[in-house]
């Protein structure tokens, strides 16, 4: 009895296979799907009454989203059966679906796919194994192989069939970048054979099967098959050039950090030169190698499993009814406030955008207008969004708002003034969220008479592009405020993490260490280009000096001065302080005034300030650190601060820590995040490295007692989290 694929044989002998995985909003490849598909293939081969098949989806959400990544957990880190190596066991596991789809396309009877919605990952590979593909004519439908985005790559024939359909060079663009294609693009590339209205896809597919009783042969299984773009042989100069260029571009985009891109290049290069039966075994070999490395499991866990859980409310307090936001008051119409207003209005929520004068508020609204115009949005739709934003300088206009978000100047006194002025209008029962990036929420909450309703809602710039929102819980913040904040974040389709209060919270505090260590290296006379290049090579989006320029050196200086004032004698100056102070004295503010660690010539490309080392460090040091030493310092300075946040209770879960690092400040995604990385390296090894660095460079590298205790127990962050959840 089928459980995931329903079958229906019509009078023409065409077997309709309708995929409808129970309990899932979207079809995914589960063991039940594979079992039902295997049974259907046997029937196709052996039942003379069956002349061919059409495969479609029974779900309105789309055709299929690919493999159930949550169900792939058994592939990552499992023990091999007796008598087999781990890699051999992995190969057997990943080859099952690959072989099954090969059996489908060689069953001897025509098989067509009627695709009613998105087909991603294994979903696209599923239809590529069919002999004919008809797609519903809907520009919102996407087809693609996005596995590389989570550290994997297509392992069910995608690296072999796509190049044979569209050519190696265009296929690599989709495979290596995780790009999607529309139905019309699929038709143009030969990935689809027809695009018709949605209510005609099954009839069109059946008509093709009926008209092509001998159509059950793939082009690559015919004697005269020719690879689009020329033969895949070393004798074809274009073939060689594709991989020379592809290797270089992959190195530029992913460095040497990512396993999947290199595996894709190898699988396509080797597989396209041999028959399909050999090619799919080559693909599964490389897929098994990728899965065998911890990188894939770490990336899948953080970039898919943990991300989805966070977006579905994993950290939302239990027992609190939904708290939808209908109208927000946005205090501050600068870069951050304008960005928050934009994403909020796009989500269908009204915004009162308040600033010191109407001109400033209007400028904040114009931010949305400019960006919607740049996206070439339909003017009517854009106007609907813009009409939701009401610029004002009058606090009285905040009446009726059910959520307030503050993004004014990063000074406690100014924030207190606007907080009190707002409460005078809306009352203390409205939830108030501060977008501060460094000032403790508990202290700011003193300006709101009901601190249980005060919370941190920390966005990242530019708001419309950055996916993370950091929810900060003050000492008196109540569960309703947390629920309200998380429901709002869900409404604007961002990824939330929840952290407890501290100076700099989690993201700003830990990201700051990357910048500060770069400044420390600079102050020691390290070649500036070495610092910057190593930062990028280790997987960070930009070097520490460049990112400081973007944030603003004047802001770094002001935050430092505020921190000194707040902590008093408890403040411990670091080696980066002198560098920032010197740049402040020189009036170098970063990109905003076109002079910082970099120079920004008008109409030219930015470059490092030639006099930087001489001015800040008095010249270059005679003994320069190696690239490996620079990387170790930039990496481990972040790791130890992340561990301290966990030890101090700022973080409650490693999942929040990894999500916040990757999506908040761009911590090397290939690691799965700092906590995944520490678990992979081994806590004992992390402690040993930190002890060595602390002895050489100071107590900022000293590991917290938590790490020493974990090392002694042989524990890991995710193992501890699993025990707590059990």
C-alpha positions in Angstrom: 0.0 0.0 0.0 1.4 3.4 -1.0 1.8 6.1 1.6 3.5 8.9 -0.2 2.8 8.3 -4.0 -0.7 7.6 -5.1 -1.2 5.7 -8.3 -4.0 5.8 -10.9 -4.1 3.9 -14.2 -6.2 5.4 -16.9 -7.9 3.8 -19.9 -4.8 4.5 -22.1 -2.5 2.6 -19.8 -0.9 5.7 -18.5 0.0 5.5 -14.8 -0.4 8.7 -12.9 1.9 8.9 -9.9 0.9 11.7 -7.6 3.4 12.6 -4.9 1.7 13.7 -1.7 3.9 13.1 1.4 1.6 12.9 4.5 2.3 15.3 7.3 4.4 17.7 5.2 3.3 21.1 3.8 5.8 20.5 0.9 6.8 17.3 -0.7 10.3 16.1 0.3 12.1 12.9 -0.5 11.5 10.6 2.4 12.1 6.8 2.9 8.4 6.4 2.1 8.8 8.3 -1.2 11.7 6.1 -2.2 9.9 2.9 -1.3 6.8 3.9 -3.3 8.9 5.0 -6.2 10.8 1.7 -6.2 7.4 -0.1 -6.3 6.2 2.1 -9.1 9.4 1.4 -11.2 8.9 -2.3 -10.8 5.3 -2.0 -12.0 6.4 0.1 -15.0 8.9 -2.6 -16.0 6.8 -5.6 -15.5 3.1 -4.7 -16.0 2.2 -4.9 -19.7 -1.0 -2.9 -19.0 1.1 0.1 -18.1 2.3 1.9 -21.2 4.0 4.8 -19.5 3.8 7.2 -16.6 3.2 10.8 -15.6 4.6 12.1 -12.3 3.0 15.1 -10.6 2.4 16.5 -7.1 -0.7 16.5 -5.0 0.3 19.6 -3.1 -0.6 23.1 -4.1 2.7 24.3 -2.5 4.7 22.9 -5.4 6.2 19.8 -6.9 9.0 18.9 -4.5 11.6 20.7 -2.3 14.1 17.9 -2.5 15.6 15.7 0.2 14.4 15.9 3.8 17.5 17.5 5.3 16.3 16.8 8.8 16.2 13.2 7.9 19.7 13.2 6.6 21.1 13.3 10.1 21.9 9.6 10.0 24.4 10.2 7.2 26.5 12.6 9.2 28.9 11.1 11.6 27.3 7.7 11.9 29.3 4.5 12.5 30.0 2.2 9.5 28.6 -1.4 9.6 31.0 -4.1 10.4 33.3 -5.0 7.5 32.9 -1.7 5.7 34.7 1.6 5.8 32.7 4.6 6.7 33.1 6.1 3.3 32.0 2.8 1.6 28.9 2.8 3.8 28.2 6.4 3.0 28.5 5.7 -0.7 25.9 2.8 -0.4 23.5 5.2 1.4 23.8 8.1 -1.0 23.8 5.9 -4.1 20.3 4.4 -3.4 18.3 7.4 -4.8 20.8 8.0 -7.6 20.4 4.4 -8.7 16.7 4.5 -8.3 16.3 7.5 -10.6 18.6 5.8 -13.1 16.3 2.8 -13.0 13.3 5.1 -13.6 14.9 6.6 -16.8 15.9 3.2 -18.1 12.6 1.4 -17.3 11.9 1.2 -21.0 8.6 3.1 -21.0 8.0 6.9 -21.4 7.9 8.9 -18.2 6.8 12.5 -18.1 6.8 15.0 -15.3 3.9 17.4 -14.8 5.4 20.1 -12.6 2.8 22.3 -10.8 5.2 24.4 -8.7 8.7 24.8 -7.4 11.1 21.9 -7.9 14.3 22.3 -6.0 17.2 20.1 -5.2 16.2 16.5 -5.3 12.8 17.7 -6.7 14.5 19.0 -9.8 16.7 15.9 -10.0 13.5 13.8 -9.8 12.1 15.4 -13.0 15.5 15.5 -14.8 15.3 11.6 -14.7 12.0 11.8 -16.6 12.0 11.8 -20.4 9.7 14.7 -20.8 9.1 17.7 -18.6 6.1 20.1 -18.7 6.0 23.1 -16.3 3.1 25.2 -15.3 3.2 28.7 -16.9 3.8 30.7 -13.7 6.7 33.1 -13.4 6.8 32.5 -9.6 7.7 28.9 -10.1 11.4 28.2 -9.5 13.6 25.3 -10.4 17.1 24.9 -9.1 19.8 23.0 -7.3 20.5 25.0 -4.1 22.3 22.3 -2.2 25.6 24.2 -2.3 24.0 26.9 -0.1 24.1 24.4 2.9 27.4 22.8 2.1 26.1 19.9 0.0 25.7 19.4 -3.7 23.2 17.5 -6.0 23.6 13.8 -5.2 20.8 12.3 -7.3 22.2 12.8 -10.8 22.0 16.6 -10.9 25.6 17.1 -11.7 25.3 14.7 -14.6 21.9 15.3 -16.2 21.9 19.1 -16.1 25.2 19.5 -18.1 23.9 17.0 -20.6 20.7 19.0 -21.1 21.9 22.6 -21.1 25.7 22.4 -21.6 28.5 22.3 -19.0 29.2 26.0 -18.7 25.7 27.2 -18.0 25.0 24.1 -15.8 28.1 25.0 -13.6 26.7 28.5 -13.1 23.5 26.9 -11.6 25.4 24.2 -9.7 28.1 26.4 -8.1 25.9 29.4 -7.3 22.7 27.6 -6.3 20.8 29.8 -8.8 17.1 29.2 -9.6 15.5 29.3 -13.1 12.0 30.2 -14.1 9.8 27.9 -16.3 10.7 30.0 -19.4 14.4 29.8 -18.6 14.1 26.1 -18.2 12.4 25.9 -21.6 15.1 27.9 -23.2 17.8 25.8 -21.8 16.1 22.5 -22.8 15.5 21.5 -19.1 11.8 21.6 -19.9 10.1 20.6 -23.1 6.8 22.5 -22.6 5.4 25.4 -20.5 1.6 25.4 -20.4 -1.2 26.8 -18.2 -1.3 25.0 -14.8 -4.6 23.2 -15.5 -3.2 21.6 -18.6 0.1 20.1 -17.3 -1.2 16.6 -16.7 -3.2 16.4 -19.9 -0.1 17.7 -21.8 2.2 15.2 -20.2 -0.3 12.3 -20.8 -0.6 13.4 -24.5 3.1 13.2 -24.9 3.3 9.7 -23.3 0.5 8.5 -25.5 2.1 9.9 -28.6 5.6 8.5 -27.8 5.3 4.9 -26.9 9.0 4.4 -27.6 10.0 7.7 -25.9 11.4 6.0 -22.8 15.1 6.7 -23.7 17.1 9.7 -22.5 19.2 11.6 -25.1 22.4 10.6 -23.3 21.5 6.9 -23.7 21.4 7.1 -27.5 24.4 6.3 -29.8 24.5 9.8 -31.4 24.2 11.9 -28.3 26.2 15.1 -28.5 27.0 17.2 -25.4 25.6 20.8 -25.8 28.5 23.1 -26.2 30.9 20.5 -27.6 32.3 17.1 -26.5 33.4 16.6 -22.9 37.0 15.5 -23.8 40.4 16.9 -23.0 40.8 17.3 -26.8 38.1 20.0 -26.8 39.8 23.3 -25.9 36.5 24.8 -24.8 36.0 21.9 -22.3 39.4 22.6 -20.7 38.9 26.3 -20.6 35.6 25.9 -18.8 37.2 24.2 -15.9 40.3 26.4 -15.8 38.0 29.4 -15.5 35.5 27.6 -13.3 38.2 26.6 -10.8 39.6 30.2 -10.7 36.2 31.7 -10.1 35.3 29.1 -7.5 38.6 29.9 -5.7 37.7 33.7 -5.8 34.2 33.1 -4.4 34.8 30.3 -1.9 38.5 30.3 -1.4 39.8 26.9 -0.3 37.3 26.7 2.5 34.3 25.0 0.9 34.3 21.3 0.1 31.2 21.2 -2.1 32.3 23.5 -4.9 35.5 21.6 -5.5 33.5 18.3 -5.4 31.0 19.7 -8.0 33.8 20.7 -10.4 35.4 17.2 -10.0 32.1 15.3 -10.5 31.1 17.3 -13.6 34.6 17.1 -15.1 34.9 13.4 -14.6 31.3 12.4 -15.0 30.6 14.1 -18.3 33.4 12.1 -20.0 31.9 8.7 -19.3 28.5 6.9 -19.8 25.7 7.8 -17.4 25.9 4.5 -15.4 29.5 5.3 -14.5 28.8 9.0 -14.1 26.3 8.6 -11.3 28.7 6.4 -9.4 31.3 9.2 -9.7 28.8 11.7 -8.5 27.9 9.5 -5.5 31.6 9.1 -4.7 32.1 12.8 -4.4 28.8 13.3 -2.6 29.9 10.7 0.0 33.2 12.5 0.5 31.4 15.8 1.1 29.0 14.2 3.6 31.9 12.4 5.4 33.5 15.7 6.3 32.0 17.5 9.4 31.6 20.7 7.3 28.5 19.4 5.6 26.7 18.4 8.8 27.6 21.6 10.5 26.3 23.7 7.6 23.1 21.8 7.2 22.4 22.0 11.0 23.0 25.8 11.2 21.9 27.0 7.8 18.9 24.9 7.4 17.7 23.0 10.5 18.5 25.7 13.2 17.4 28.5 10.9 14.1 27.0 10.2 13.5 26.2 13.8 14.3 29.8 14.8 11.9 31.2 12.2 9.2 28.9 13.3 9.4 30.2 16.9 11.7 27.8 18.7 12.6 30.5 21.3 9.0 31.9 21.6 7.7 31.6 25.2 5.0 28.9 25.6 1.4 29.6 26.4 1.2 33.1 25.0 -1.4 33.8 22.3 -0.2 35.3 19.0 0.6 39.0 19.2 0.4 40.4 15.7 1.7 43.9 15.0 -0.6 46.2 13.1 1.1 49.5 13.5 4.6 50.4 14.6 6.2 53.7 15.8 9.7 54.0 14.3 11.7 56.5 16.3 14.6 57.7 14.1 14.5 58.0 10.3 18.2 57.5 9.7 19.8 54.6 7.9 18.6 52.0 10.4 15.2 53.5 11.1 14.5 54.0 7.4 15.4 50.4 6.7 13.2 49.1 9.4 10.3 51.2 8.1 10.8 49.8 4.7 10.8 46.1 5.6 7.8 46.7 8.0 5.8 48.4 5.3 6.6 45.7 2.8 5.2 43.2 5.3 1.8 45.0 5.2 2.3 46.8 8.6 1.6 50.6 9.0 4.6 52.7 10.1 4.7 56.1 11.9 8.2 57.3 11.0 9.3 59.9 13.5 12.4 62.2 13.5 13.5 65.5 15.0 11.8 67.4 12.1 9.5 66.6 9.2 12.3 67.0 6.6 14.4 64.3 8.3 11.3 62.0 8.5 10.5 62.6 4.9 14.0 61.7 3.9 13.6 58.4 5.8 10.5 57.6 3.7 12.4 58.5 0.5 14.8 55.7 1.4 12.0 53.2 0.7 10.9 55.0 -2.5 14.4 55.0 -3.9 15.0 51.3 -3.2 11.7 50.2 -4.6 12.4 52.2 -7.7 15.8 50.6 -8.0 14.1 47.2 -7.8 11.9 48.4 -10.7 8.8 47.5 -8.7 5.5 48.2 -10.3 4.7 51.9 -9.4 1.2 51.0 -8.2 2.5 48.3 -5.8 5.3 50.5 -4.7 2.8 53.3 -3.8 0.8 50.9 -1.7 3.9 50.2 0.4 4.8 53.9 0.6 1.3 54.8 1.7 1.9 52.7 4.8 4.7 55.0 6.0 3.7 58.2 7.7 6.6 60.6 8.3 6.2 62.9 11.3 8.0 65.0 13.9 5.0 65.0 16.3 5.0 62.4 19.1 1.2 62.6 19.2 1.1 60.7 15.9 2.4 57.6 17.7 -1.1 57.1 19.3 -2.5 53.8 18.3 0.9 52.1 17.7 1.1 48.6 19.2 4.9 48.3 18.9 7.6 51.0 19.2 11.1 50.6 17.8 13.8 53.1 18.7 16.8 53.7 16.5 18.1 57.1 17.5 21.7 58.2 18.2 23.7 55.7 20.3 23.7 57.9 23.5 21.9 56.9 26.6 20.6 60.4 27.3 19.1 60.9 23.9 17.5 57.4 24.0 16.0 58.1 27.4 14.5 61.4 26.2 12.7 59.8 23.2 11.6 56.8 25.3 9.9 59.1 27.9 8.3 61.3 25.2 6.9 58.2 23.6 5.5 56.7 26.8 3.7 59.9 27.4 1.6 59.3 24.3 1.2 55.5 24.0 1.4 54.5 27.6 3.6 51.8 29.3 1.6 48.8 28.2 2.9 49.0 24.6 6.0 47.0 23.9 9.0 49.2 23.4 12.0 47.8 21.5 15.4 49.5 21.3 17.6 48.9 18.2 20.8 49.8 20.2 23.8 47.8 19.2 25.9 48.2 22.3 24.1 49.8 25.3 22.7 47.3 27.8 18.9 47.0 27.6 18.4 46.8 31.4 19.8 50.3 31.8 17.8 51.7 28.9 14.6 50.2 30.3 14.8 52.5 33.3 13.3 55.2 31.1 10.2 53.1 30.5 7.9 52.9 33.6 7.0 49.2 32.9 10.4 47.6 32.1 8.7 44.2 31.6 7.6 45.7 28.3 11.0 46.9 27.2 13.2 44.7 25.0 16.1 45.0 22.5 15.3 44.5 18.8 18.7 44.8 17.1 18.7 45.0 13.3 21.7 44.9 11.1 22.6 47.2 8.3 21.4 47.4 5.6 18.2 46.2 7.2 16.5 45.2 3.9 19.3 42.8 3.0 20.5 41.5 6.4 18.5 38.5 7.5 19.1 38.5 11.3 17.4 40.3 14.1 18.9 39.9 17.6 16.3 39.9 20.4 17.8 41.1 23.7 16.2 40.2 26.9 16.8 42.6 29.8 16.8 41.6 33.5 13.1 42.6 33.8 11.9 41.9 30.3 8.7 39.8 30.4 7.6 36.9 28.2 4.9 39.0 26.4 7.6 41.4 25.2 9.7 38.4 23.9 6.6 36.9 22.1 5.6 40.3 20.6 9.2 40.8 19.3 9.4 37.3 17.8 6.0 37.6 16.2 7.0 40.9 14.6 10.3 39.4 13.3 8.4 36.5 11.8 6.0 39.0 10.1 8.9 40.8 8.4 10.5 37.4 7.5 13.7 37.7 9.3 15.7 35.1 11.3 15.6 35.8 15.1 18.0 34.8 17.8 17.3 35.5 21.5 20.1 36.5 23.9 20.3 37.9 27.3 21.5 41.4 28.2 25.2 42.5 28.4 27.3 45.3 26.9 27.3 44.7 23.2 25.0 41.7 23.7 26.2 38.8 21.6 26.7 39.9 18.0 28.2 43.4 18.5 30.4 42.1 21.3 31.8 39.2 19.5 32.1 40.8 16.0 33.9 43.7 17.7 36.7 41.3 18.7 37.4 40.5 15.0 37.8 44.2 14.3 39.8 44.9 17.5 42.2 42.0 16.8 42.8 43.4 13.3 43.5 46.8 14.9 45.9 45.2 17.4 47.8 43.5 14.6 48.0 46.9 12.8 49.2 48.6 16.0 52.0 46.0 16.2 53.2 47.0 12.8 51.7 44.1 10.8 51.4 44.7 7.0 47.8 46.1 6.6 47.2 44.1 3.4 48.2 40.9 5.2 45.5 41.5 7.9 42.9 42.3 5.3 43.6 39.4 2.9 43.8 36.8 5.7 40.5 38.0 7.1 38.8 37.4 3.7 40.6 34.1 3.1 39.4 32.7 6.4 35.8 33.2 5.2 34.8 36.6 6.6 33.0 38.9 4.2 35.7 41.6 4.4 38.8 42.4 6.3 38.6 43.9 9.8 40.0 47.3 8.7 37.5 47.6 5.9 34.5 46.7 8.0 35.6 49.3 10.6 35.6 51.9 7.9 32.1 50.9 6.9 30.8 51.1 10.5 32.5 54.4 11.0 35.7 55.0 13.0 34.0 57.9 14.7 31.3 55.6 16.0 33.9 53.1 17.2 35.6 56.0 19.1 32.3 57.2 20.6 31.2 53.7 21.7 34.6 53.2 23.3 34.3 56.5 25.2 30.8 55.6 26.4 32.0 52.2 27.5 34.9 53.8 29.5 32.4 56.2 31.1 30.0 53.4 32.0 32.6 51.0 33.4 34.9 53.5 35.1 37.8 51.8 36.9 36.6 48.4 35.7 37.4 49.3 32.1 40.4 47.5 30.7 41.9 49.2 27.7 43.0 47.0 24.9 45.8 47.4 22.3 43.2 48.5 19.7 42.2 51.6 21.7 45.4 53.5 20.7 44.8 52.9 17.0 41.2 54.2 17.1 42.2 57.2 19.2 45.0 58.0 16.7 42.6 57.8 13.7 40.1 60.0 15.6 42.7 62.6 16.2 43.6 62.5 12.5 39.9 63.1 11.6 39.7 59.8 9.7 36.2 58.6 10.1 36.1 55.8 7.4 34.0 55.7 4.3 31.6 58.4 5.5 34.3 61.1 5.0 36.3 59.1 2.4 39.3 58.6 4.6 39.8 55.9 7.1 42.1 52.9 7.0 41.3 53.0 3.3 41.3 55.9 0.9 38.1 56.4 -1.3 39.1 58.4 -4.4 36.2 60.0 -6.2 35.4 57.8 -9.2 38.1 55.4 -8.3 38.6 52.2 -6.4 39.2 52.2 -2.7 42.7 51.2 -1.5 44.5 51.0 1.8 45.9 54.3 3.0 49.6 54.1 2.0 50.7 55.9 5.2 48.7 53.7 7.5 51.4 51.6 9.1 53.8 54.5 9.4 51.3 56.8 11.0 49.6 54.3 13.4 52.4 51.9 14.3 55.5 54.0 13.6 56.3 51.7 10.7 56.2 48.0 9.8 57.6 45.5 12.3 60.8 43.8 11.3 59.4 40.4 12.1 56.0 39.8 10.3 53.6 37.1 11.5 52.8 34.4 9.0 49.3 34.2 7.4 48.5 31.2 9.6 49.4 33.2 12.7 47.2 36.1 11.6 44.3 33.8 10.8 44.6 32.1 14.2 44.5 35.3 16.1 41.5 36.7 14.1 39.6 33.4 14.5 40.3 32.5 18.1 39.7 36.0 19.4 36.1 35.6 18.1 35.8 32.0 19.4 36.9 32.8 22.9 34.4 35.7 23.1 31.6 33.5 21.9 32.5 31.0 24.5 32.5 33.7 27.2 29.0 34.8 26.1 27.9 31.2 26.6 29.6 30.9 30.0 28.1 34.2 31.2 24.6 33.2 30.1 24.3 35.9 27.4 23.7 32.9 25.0 21.5 30.1 26.1 21.9 27.8 23.1 24.7 27.1 20.6 22.1 27.3 17.9 21.5 31.0 18.6 25.3 31.5 18.8 25.9 29.9 15.4 23.0 31.6 13.6 23.9 35.0 15.1 27.5 34.7 14.0 26.8 33.6 10.4 23.8 35.8 9.7 24.8 38.7 11.9 28.4 39.4 11.2 29.3 36.9 8.4 31.3 34.5 10.5 32.7 31.9 8.1 29.6 30.0 7.0 31.5 26.9 6.0 32.2 26.2 9.7 28.6 26.1 10.6 29.3 28.9 13.1 31.7 29.3 16.1 30.2 26.7 18.3 30.0 24.1 15.6 33.6 24.9 14.8 34.8 24.5 18.4 33.0 21.2 18.6 34.6 20.0 15.4 38.1 21.1 16.4 37.6 19.6 19.8 37.2 21.7 23.0 40.5 20.4 24.4 42.3 21.6 21.3 40.5 25.0 21.5 41.7 25.4 25.1 45.3 24.5 24.3 45.4 27.0 21.4 43.8 29.8 23.6 46.3 29.1 26.4 49.2 29.5 23.9 47.7 32.7 22.5 47.0 34.1 25.9 50.6 33.6 26.9 51.9 35.3 23.8 49.3 38.1 23.4 47.5 38.7 26.6 44.5 37.7 28.7 42.0 38.6 26.0 42.6 35.1 24.7 42.3 33.4 28.1 39.7 30.6 27.9 36.7 30.8 30.4 36.4 28.0 33.0 33.5 26.6 31.1 35.8 25.6 28.3 38.3 24.0 30.7 35.5 22.0 32.4 34.1 20.9 29.0 37.6 19.8 27.9 38.0 17.8 31.0 34.7 16.0 30.5 35.3 15.5 26.7 32.1 17.5 26.2 30.8 19.6 23.3 28.4 22.5 23.0 25.8 20.6 20.9 26.1 17.5 23.1 25.3 19.7 26.1 22.3 21.3 24.3 21.0 17.8 23.4 21.2 16.7 27.0 19.3 19.8 28.2 16.6 19.3 25.5 16.1 15.6 26.4 
